Amino acid sequence: MENYILPKKQAIVVFFVFAFGYFLSCLLRAITATLSPVLTSEFNLLAADLGLLAGGYFLGFACMQIPLGYLLDKYGPKKIVSSFLLIALVGTGSFALAESFSGLLVSRILIGVGVSACLMAPLTGYRIWYAENQQQRANSWMLMIASLGFLSSTLPVQLLLPSFGWRWIFGGIAILILISIFLMLVFIPKWNLTKNKELEEPSNTGTLSEVWKNRFFISVIPMGLFNYGGLMAIQTLWAGPWMTRVAGYTPLQSATGLFWINVTMLISFFLWGYFLPKISAIGFTAKRILKLGLPISFFVMFVIILLGPKAGAFYITLFILSSIFLSVTQPAVGLSFSGYSAGKALTSFNLLIFAGTFIMQWLMGLVIDIVKGMGHTEIFAFKSAFSVFLILSIISYIFFLILNRKKYENKT
């Protein structure tokens, strides 16, 4: 597929329209961390229930990634993301009205399905509409928007809770989703096949098997499931309970801690997106960045486990910040394939991330419940869950190193 580079002004408008939809997606993704105390109290949730509820979003999200890749490659971002957001609208409304845990869970899954295109649609569009050297930057700045969504789910939500309650907060988000759909329909370019002539050639349709047989893609499968998935599980759920149940924070202190965690990440992704093209220009490929950068996050997580109650918001922030190197993986996957397979490649890796987030959110909750059931303290149970995540992350990193030894190295 030949790129059709958008004029600068239109490219900026397209970015901000996509960014608004992705902001809402991330707000909905992370809001359970802030609402966990009130939902746990109102519905009598166990740790495993809370993990399942938060993970329901990722289950719905992950289930749509493979079909989403085909749909995006065929119909383009505009039609697909606006259609899917209608499902998110229904899910958000039903969550606000839910009267049982099962109602919350089904609604949460619908939300995950509905927002599943909010990052993949723009990344597929950027693959065609933006110059190659700007795609890593656009990806990093979308992650900056993710941090803004996560930030908005913390202290702002906590402050709104006493006045409006969690149900009306979800009602307000539903209205914002409706506005996002309107903006998508008005401002996102059509998927003009006459400008992408290679799409019309049967020999250039690309297959899913080509993606999953690619050596670089195989090398990042465990990393997507466990490193990335575990990072998202902590950022969007377990960071909050760690601060309240291990570090002894009040709910307001926890929400404030989550707020500053995401302020830090917002600034970090902005700077990372700005400097990344310059870093790449001096020879730091995505593979090299991952090889050199990821061990820092392992060390920080090890320190958090050792410190236990002494590891509050600062250390959680440091861990998430040290994991920023993972952000190069997704655009690297997209750039490993021709344009006609971009949607399939990106959604396949996104499937790994969100399936991994679902697995890790639930697994960490199960570990906490099992260890507590064996008579250990809640602090030891949380440290055990974080240790399982660390071990799986290190194993995944070693697998990545083995499959990307120098004799197999190519520029990615």
N, C-alpha and C positions, 0 to 999 in steps of 0.2 A: 504494500500500500504506500502510495506517495503522500508525504505530508502536505497539508494545506495550512500554512502558517497564517494565523489570524493577525490583523492589524493590531498595533499595540493597545489602543484604547478599547477595542472590542475584547482583546485578551484579558485586560484588567477587569472589565465588567463581568465576563464569563467566570473569572476566578472568584470574584466576590459573591456572585449568585450561587455557585457551587459551594463556596465556603459557608454561606448561611445555612444551607441544607446539612452540610457536614457538622457544623456547630450544633445543630439540634440533635443530630445523631449521637454525638459525643456527650451532650448534656443528658440525654436519655440513658446512655450507656453507663455513666458514672453516678447517676443520682441515687442509686441504691446504697452506695457507701455512706452518704449523708443521711438517708432515710432509714438506715438499718436499725437504729434504736427504736424509732416509733413503729416501724413495721413489725419488728420482733416483739414489741410489747402488745400491739393491737391484735396480732394474729398468732401469738405464742410460737414463734419460729425457733427451731434448733439451728445450730451453726450449719448443718448440712442443708436444712431447708433454705436458709439465707443464701448459701452458695448456689443451690439449685435455682432459686428465684433470680438471682443476678445472672447466673449462667444461662437461663432461659432465653435471654436476649441473644446470646452468642450462639445458642443452638439454632434458633430461627435464622439468624444471620448466616451461619455456616451452611445450613441446608440449601440456601439459595445461590451459593457462589458458583457452582458448576453451570447450572442453567443460565445464571446471570451472565457468565462469560460469552456464551453463544448469543444471548439476546443483545448484549452490548455490541458485539462484532457485527451483528446483522442489522439491528434497528437504530443503534447509536444511543448516546447518553440522554438526549432530551426526552424521547418517548419513554424510555425505561425508568429513569429516576423519578419522573413526575407520576408515572403509573404506580410505582412501588410505594411512593410516599402516601398514596391514598390508603394503603394497607396500614402504614404507620399511624395515620390519622385515626383509623378505626381502633387500632390497638391501644393508643394513648387514651382515647375516650373510654374504652372499656376498662382500662386499668384504674381510671379515676372513679369508676362506678363499682369496682369489684368488692364483693362481700366475703370472699373466702380465699384461702391460699391457692386453690386450684384456679379460681378466677384471675388472680394476680399472675399466676404462672402462664396461663394461656394468653393473656393480654401481653405479657412480657415477650413471649415467643412471636406474637403478631408484630410487635414493635420491631423486633430483630429482623424479621422478614422484610418489613416495610422500609427500613433504613439501610438495608444491605447493599444498595447501589450508591449510597451517598459519598463514598470514597472511590469505589471502582469506576463509576461513571466519569468523574472528572479525570482520573488517571488515564482512562482509556481515551478520553477526549484530548488530554494534554499530549498523549503519544502521537497524535496527528496534528493538532492545532498549534503546538508550541515547538520551538527549536530544541534540538536534542540537548544542547548545553544548558537549557533552562528547566529541564524536566526534574532533575534532582532538587533544584531550588523550589520549584512549584510543589513537589512532594513534601519537602521540609516545611514549607509555609502552610500546607494543609495540616500537617501535624501541629504546627503552631496554633491553628484554628481549633484542632482537637483539644489542645491544652486550655484554650479559652472556654470551650464547652465544659471541660472537666472543672475548670475554675468556677464557672457559673453554677455548677452543681453542688458547690461546697458552701461557703459562708453565705452567699446570697440566698440560697435555698433555705439554709438554717435560719436566717433572719426573717424570711417570709413565712416560715411554718407557723409561728404563733398567731399571726394575723389571718392567714388564709387556709392553713391546713394542707396536707399533701394532696388531697383530691383536687382542690381548686388550682393548685400548682400544675398538675397534669392537664387540667382543662385549659389553662393558659398556653401550655406548650402545644396543645392540639390546634389552637388558633394560629400560632406561629408556623406550624407545619402547613396549614392551608395557604398562608402568605407565601411560603417557600415554593409550593407547587405553582402558584401563579407566576412567580418570578422565573422559574425554570421554563415555563411555557412561552414566556415573552422574550427572554434574553438569550437562551442557549441556542446555538446554531443548529440547523437541521443536519442530519447525517447524509450529506450530499454524495451519493454514489457516483455521480458523473465526475466529481473531483477526486474520487478515490477509485480509479478504474480497475485496479488490481482486484478489488473486491468482487468484480463480476466474473473473474476467471476461476473456474472450478479447481484448477490445479493450485490455486493460491489461497484456498479457504483455511488451511491449517487444521490440525487435528489435536484433540486433547492428549492423545497418546504421545505426540511429539513433545508436548510440554512436560509430561510426567517421566519421560525417558531421558530428558536433558540432564547431563551430569551435574551442572551447577544447581539446577532445581532440586535434584535428589539430595545434594549436599546440604541444602537449607531446610529440608523437610523437618528433621527433629528440632532444629533451631526455631522454626516457625511455631511448632507445636508447644515446645517447653520453654525456651528462652523468651520468645516474644509473647506466647500465651500466658506464661507465668508473670511476666512484667505487667501485662494488661490486667491480670487477675488481681495483682496487688494494688495497682494504681486505681482500678475502678471498684474494688470491694475491700480487700483485706487490709489495706493501709488504715482505713477508719477503725475497724475493730482492734487492730494491733495497738493503735494509740489509746483507745478507751480501755481495753481489757488487759493489755500488757504494760503500757507506759503510764496508765492511770489518769489519762486525760478525761475531762468532762465532755459531753457531746458538743458543746459550743467550742471548747478548745480543740477538739478533733476536727470539727468543720473549719476552724481557723487554720489549723495545720494543713489540711487538705487544700485550702485556698492558697496558702503561700507556696505549697508544693507546685501547684499548677501555674501560679504567677512565674515561678522560677523556670518551669518548663516552657511556658509561652515565650519568655525572653530568650531562652536557650535555643529553641527551634528557630526563632527569627534569625539569631546570629549564625546558627548552624547552616540555615538555608542560604544566608548571604555569603558565607565563606566557603561553602562546600564546592562550588564550581572552581574556586581558586585552589583549593586543596587538591581537587582532582587534576587540575592543570599541571601540578608539579609531580604527578606520578602516583598519587595515592588512589589506587583503585578501590572499589567496594570490598573486594576480598581482603586487601591489605588493611583497610580500616577495621574490618571485623576481626581479623587475626590479632591486631595490636590493641584494639580497644576493649573487646569484651572481657578479658581477664580482670580489668579494673572493677567491673560490676560484680564479679564473683568475690573479689576481696572485700568489697563494701558489704555485700550480703553476709559474708562470713562474720564480719565485725558486728553487724546488727544482731545476728544469732548469739554471738558471745555476750554482747552487752545486755540483751533482753530488755528489762524495764527501763534501762538508761538510754535505749535507742528510740528517741522520739521522732518528731517531724523532721528535724534536721537530717538525721541519718536516712530516713525514708526518701527525703528529697535527694540526698547524695546518691542513693542507689538508683533512683529513676533517672537522674541526670547522667550518671555513669553508663546507663544503658542506651544513651542517645545514638550510639554507634549502630544499633540494630536498625535504625531508620533508613540506612542506605540499602538494606536488603531488598525491599519491595521494588523501588525503581530499577535496581540492578537486575531483578528478575524480568521486569518488563523490557529492558533494553537488551536482554539476552535473546529476544525473539523478534522476528519481523513484525511490522505493523499489523498485518492481518491476523496475527495470533495474540495481539496485546491483551485483548479482553480476557481470553482464556487463560493466559499466563498469570495475569494480575489477580484474577478472581480465584485461580487455583491456589496461589500463595495466600491470598486472604482467607480462603477456606481453612488452611492450616492454622493461621493466626487465631481465628475465632473459634474453630473447633478446639484448639489448644487452650484458649481462654476459658471456654466452657468446662473442659476437662480439669484444668488447674483450679478454677474457682470451686468446683464441686469436690475435687480430690483433697484440697487443702481443708475444706470444711469437714470432710469425712475423717481425715487424719486427726484434726482437733477433737472431734467427738470420740473417736476410738481411744486416743491417748488419755483423754479425760475419763472415759469409761473404765480405763485400767487403773484409775485411782491417782493419776498424776495431776499436778496443778494446771490451771489454765495457761499460765505463762509457759510451762514446759511443753504443753500441747501446741501452742502457737510456734514456739521455737522448732518443734519437730516438723510441723507443716512447712515452715520456711526452709528447713534443712532438706526435706524431700525435693523441694523446688530447686535448691542449689545443686544437689547431686545430679538431677536430670539435666540441668542447664550445662554443667561441666561435661557430661557424657555427650550431649548434642554438639558442643563446641569441638570436642575431640573428633567426632565423626566428620564435622565440617573440615577440619584440618586434614584429615586422612584423604578425603575425596578431592581436596584442592592442593595436593602436593605439587611441587614445581613442575614435575613432568606432565601434569595435566593442565597446568596453568594456561589460561588465555585471558585476554583483556576483558574485564567485566566492569 
